[in-house]
Amino acid sequence: MVIRVFIASSSGFVAIKKKQQDVVRFLEANKIEFEEVDITMSEEQRQWMYKNVPPEKKPAQGNPLPPQIFNGDRYCGDYDSFFESKESNTVFSFLGLKSRLASKVLPFPLHPS
């Protein structure tokens, strides 16, 4: 599964742009494979995002705003959830990924046969 970050490239809101950049920079810095999905370029993707954000995460009025983060089709969260996971050092579990330390592979066996 690939991490998908739903963004709006033509958003007029500086706060939204900064949040999108924060998520993307973090993923790039940590070499986490991801795909940006620009909802301003695809009505189909915008509708998919709106439909797949859980009801309890949708605003009382209007539609959910980017960035929204998914692992494949599984909803991870919005920027606030991402920021909280970053602060508590739980981003890998937030994204549904194995921690880098847990997935480290040794280049040779510890006990040769």
C-alpha positions as CSV (number, residue, x, y, z in Angstrom):
1,M,0.0,0.0,0.0
2,V,1.2,3.5,-0.8
3,I,0.6,6.5,1.4
4,R,-1.6,9.0,-0.4
5,V,-1.7,12.6,0.6
6,F,-4.7,14.5,-0.8
7,I,-3.8,18.1,-1.4
8,A,-5.2,21.2,-3.1
9,S,-2.5,22.9,-5.3
10,S,-4.6,26.0,-5.9
11,S,-5.8,26.6,-2.4
12,G,-5.9,30.3,-1.5
13,F,-5.5,29.5,2.2
14,V,-1.9,29.9,3.4
15,A,-2.6,27.7,6.4
16,I,-3.7,24.8,4.2
17,K,-0.6,25.2,2.0
18,K,1.7,25.2,5.0
19,K,0.0,22.1,6.4
20,Q,0.3,20.3,3.1
21,Q,4.0,21.2,2.8
22,D,4.6,20.1,6.4
23,V,3.2,16.6,5.6
24,V,5.0,16.2,2.3
25,R,8.4,17.4,3.7
26,F,8.1,15.0,6.6
27,L,7.4,12.1,4.3
28,E,10.3,13.1,2.0
29,A,12.7,13.6,4.8
30,N,11.9,10.2,6.3
31,K,12.0,8.5,2.8
32,I,8.4,7.3,3.2
33,E,7.0,6.4,-0.2
34,F,3.9,8.5,-1.0
35,E,1.8,9.9,-3.7
36,E,0.3,13.4,-3.8
37,V,-3.3,13.5,-5.1
38,D,-4.3,16.9,-6.2
39,I,-8.1,17.3,-5.7
40,T,-8.2,20.5,-7.6
41,M,-7.2,18.6,-10.8
42,S,-9.6,15.7,-10.4
43,E,-13.3,15.9,-9.5
44,E,-13.3,12.1,-9.2
45,Q,-10.4,12.1,-6.6
46,R,-12.1,15.0,-4.7
47,Q,-15.3,13.0,-4.5
48,W,-13.4,9.9,-3.4
49,M,-11.7,11.8,-0.6
50,Y,-14.9,13.3,0.6
51,K,-16.6,9.9,0.6
52,N,-13.8,8.1,2.4
53,V,-13.2,10.5,5.3
54,P,-15.0,8.9,8.2
55,P,-18.2,10.8,9.3
56,E,-16.7,11.6,12.7
57,K,-13.8,13.4,11.0
58,K,-15.9,15.5,8.7
59,P,-16.6,19.1,9.6
60,A,-20.1,20.0,10.8
61,Q,-20.4,22.2,7.7
62,G,-18.8,21.9,4.3
63,N,-16.3,19.3,3.2
64,P,-13.1,18.0,4.7
65,L,-10.1,20.2,3.8
66,P,-6.7,18.9,2.7
67,P,-4.4,17.5,3.6
68,Q,-6.1,14.2,4.2
69,I,-3.9,11.2,4.5
70,F,-4.6,7.6,3.5
71,N,-2.7,4.3,3.4
72,G,-4.1,2.8,0.2
73,D,-7.9,3.0,0.9
74,R,-7.5,3.1,4.7
75,Y,-8.0,6.5,6.2
76,C,-5.1,7.6,8.5
77,G,-6.2,11.1,9.4
78,D,-6.1,14.8,8.7
79,Y,-3.3,17.3,9.5
80,D,-4.2,17.6,13.2
81,S,-4.0,13.8,13.7
82,F,-0.7,13.8,11.7
83,F,0.8,16.6,13.8
84,E,-0.2,14.8,17.1
85,S,1.4,11.6,15.9
86,K,4.5,13.5,14.9
87,E,4.7,15.1,18.3
88,S,4.3,11.8,20.1
89,N,6.7,10.0,17.8
90,T,4.0,7.6,16.5
91,V,3.9,8.6,12.8
92,F,4.7,5.1,11.5
93,S,1.8,3.5,13.4
94,F,-0.4,6.5,12.4
95,L,0.4,5.8,8.7
96,G,-0.1,2.0,9.2
97,L,3.6,1.3,8.6
98,K,6.1,-0.7,10.4
99,S,8.7,1.3,12.4
100,R,12.0,1.6,10.6
101,L,13.8,-0.1,13.5
102,A,11.6,-3.1,13.5
103,S,12.0,-3.7,9.8
104,K,15.8,-3.4,9.7
105,V,17.4,-6.4,7.9
106,L,20.8,-7.6,8.8
107,P,23.2,-8.0,5.8
108,F,24.5,-11.4,7.2
109,P,23.1,-14.1,9.6
110,L,24.0,-13.7,13.3
111,H,24.7,-17.5,13.6
112,P,26.2,-19.1,10.5
113,S,24.8,-22.5,9.8
